[in-house]
Amino acid sequence: MTILLAYIDPGVGALLWQSIIAAFVGLLFYLKKTRRWIVGVFRKMFGRGQKPPGVVVEIPAEETMKAKSNVR
């Protein structure tokens, strides 16, 4: 009768846990990027592009000069 004795170093367990966690986090990033790509394709297909930029208010140059001269 042969008895098989095996020794597993504690570092191996830590390496396995680290690999599992890294694979899970990598999968999350991959799925997020893939989801954005798919949503972008559908937005292009149905004509719903990116959101329009916000309203831009232009300040005349005279007012900016007054504001700068008042600050000391």
C-alpha positions in Angstrom: 0.0 0.0 0.0 1.4 3.3 -1.1 0.6 6.6 0.7 0.9 9.7 -1.4 1.9 12.7 0.6 1.8 16.1 -1.0 2.9 19.5 0.3 1.3 22.7 -0.9 3.2 25.8 0.0 1.0 28.6 1.4 2.3 30.9 -1.3 0.6 28.7 -3.9 -2.8 29.4 -2.3 -2.1 33.1 -2.2 -1.1 33.0 -5.9 -4.3 31.1 -6.8 -6.5 33.7 -5.0 -4.6 36.5 -6.6 -5.1 34.9 -10.1 -8.8 34.4 -9.5 -9.3 38.0 -8.3 -7.3 39.4 -11.2 -9.3 37.4 -13.7 -12.5 38.6 -12.2 -11.5 42.3 -12.2 -10.2 41.9 -15.8 -13.4 40.4 -16.9 -15.4 43.4 -15.4 -13.2 45.9 -17.3 -13.6 43.8 -20.5 -17.4 43.6 -20.2 -17.6 47.4 -19.5 -15.6 48.2 -22.6 -17.6 45.7 -24.7 -20.9 47.2 -23.4 -19.9 50.7 -24.3 -18.9 49.5 -27.8 -22.3 47.8 -28.3 -24.2 50.8 -27.0 -22.2 53.1 -29.4 -23.0 50.9 -32.4 -26.7 51.0 -31.6 -26.7 54.7 -31.1 -25.0 55.2 -34.5 -27.6 52.9 -36.1 -30.6 54.6 -34.7 -29.3 58.2 -35.1 -28.9 59.0 -31.4 -25.4 60.3 -31.3 -23.6 61.8 -28.4 -25.3 64.3 -26.2 -25.2 67.8 -27.4 -22.7 70.1 -25.7 -23.9 72.4 -23.0 -24.7 76.1 -23.6 -21.6 78.2 -23.9 -21.9 81.8 -22.6 -19.4 84.2 -24.1 -18.2 87.1 -22.1 -17.2 90.2 -24.0 -13.5 91.1 -23.8 -14.3 94.4 -22.1 -15.9 92.7 -19.1 -13.0 90.3 -18.6 -10.6 93.2 -18.6 -12.7 95.0 -15.9 -12.8 91.9 -13.8 -9.0 91.4 -14.0 -8.2 95.1 -13.2 -10.4 95.0 -10.0 -8.4 92.1 -8.5 -5.3 93.0 -6.6 
